[in-house]
Each structure stands twice: as C-alpha cells, then as structure tokens.
C-alpha cells in the first residue's frame, strides 16, 4: 500500500500522537473536509487501532491513502485529497 511517500509533497500535517480511538480518525476526517483537491495530509499517530481504522475511513470516501509507514510505534499515513 505504498506509492513511496518519500516523493510526495506534503501540504498539511496532523499530529494525533498520544490520542486513542476514535480521536485520530475523527480529527483526520475533520482535517480532510477542510483541504483542497490535490492536497496531501500527513497524519502522525501512535494508536495501533489506526492501522485498521484509517484505511476503513479512507476506503469509504474519495480520498487516496498513498502510504502507510510504521516505525518504533509511530504510524505515518499520507492521504491525498481527491474531492
């Protein structure tokens, strides 16, 4: 599930480190509603549930989950706004 996010131009960042379900997904949904088509949102989380919940959120909408990386308990999602 990686488009190699290292080459993606991140336009916005959401740090939800330290928050647990449902906060990371709810904050991501709110952030995506404020962004423009083509923007790329980087979400930083450490709740393991986001590995399951974030793809479900993105799968229900028009946006594209470009990359997911996990490193030392931190999870980084790159989401491209599609509508």
C-alpha positions as CSV (number, residue, x, y, z in Angstrom):
1,X,0.0,0.0,0.0
2,X,2.8,2.3,-0.7
3,X,3.3,4.8,-3.5
4,X,6.6,5.6,-1.9
5,X,5.6,8.6,0.2
6,X,9.2,9.9,0.2
7,X,8.4,11.6,-3.2
8,X,5.1,13.1,-2.1
9,X,4.8,16.8,-1.4
10,X,3.1,17.0,1.9
11,X,0.9,20.1,2.2
12,X,-0.6,19.6,5.7
13,X,0.3,17.7,8.8
14,X,-1.9,16.4,11.6
15,X,-0.2,15.2,14.8
16,X,-2.5,12.9,16.8
17,X,0.3,11.2,18.8
18,X,-0.9,10.3,22.3
19,X,-4.6,10.1,21.3
20,X,-6.6,6.9,21.1
21,X,-9.7,5.8,19.1
22,X,-11.8,7.5,18.0
23,X,-9.9,10.7,18.1
24,X,-7.2,10.1,15.4
25,X,-9.8,9.1,12.8
26,X,-12.3,11.8,13.8
27,X,-9.6,14.5,13.6
28,X,-8.4,13.1,10.2
29,X,-12.0,13.3,8.9
30,X,-12.3,16.9,10.1
31,X,-8.9,17.9,8.5
32,X,-9.8,16.3,5.2
33,X,-13.0,18.3,5.0
34,X,-11.0,21.5,5.2
35,X,-8.5,20.7,2.5
36,X,-8.5,21.2,-1.3
37,X,-8.2,18.6,-4.1
38,X,-4.6,17.7,-4.6
39,X,-3.5,18.5,-1.0
40,X,-1.6,15.8,0.8
41,X,-2.3,15.3,4.5
42,X,0.4,13.6,6.7
43,X,-1.1,12.0,9.8
44,X,1.2,11.0,12.7
45,X,-0.4,8.6,15.1
46,X,0.7,6.0,17.7
47,X,-2.6,4.2,18.4
48,X,-2.3,0.7,16.8
49,X,-6.0,0.8,16.0
50,X,-5.4,3.4,13.4
51,X,-3.7,0.8,11.2
52,X,-7.1,-0.8,10.9
53,X,-9.4,2.3,11.2
54,X,-7.6,4.8,8.9
55,X,-7.8,2.6,5.8
56,X,-11.5,2.0,6.5
57,X,-12.1,5.7,6.8
58,X,-10.3,6.4,3.5
59,X,-11.9,3.5,1.8
60,X,-15.4,5.0,2.4
61,X,-14.6,8.3,0.7
62,X,-13.0,9.7,-2.4
63,X,-9.5,10.2,-0.9
64,X,-6.4,8.1,-1.7
65,X,-4.2,6.5,1.0
66,X,-0.8,6.9,-0.6
67,X,1.4,5.5,2.0
68,X,1.5,3.9,5.5
69,X,4.7,3.5,7.4
70,X,5.2,2.3,11.0
71,X,8.5,3.0,12.8
72,X,9.1,2.5,16.5
73,X,5.4,2.7,17.4
74,X,4.7,5.8,15.3
75,X,2.5,5.4,12.3
76,X,2.6,7.8,9.4
77,X,-0.3,8.0,6.9
78,X,-0.1,10.0,3.7
79,X,-3.6,10.8,2.3
80,X,-4.2,12.6,-1.0
81,X,-7.4,14.7,-1.1
82,X,-9.4,13.7,-4.1
83,X,-12.7,15.6,-3.6
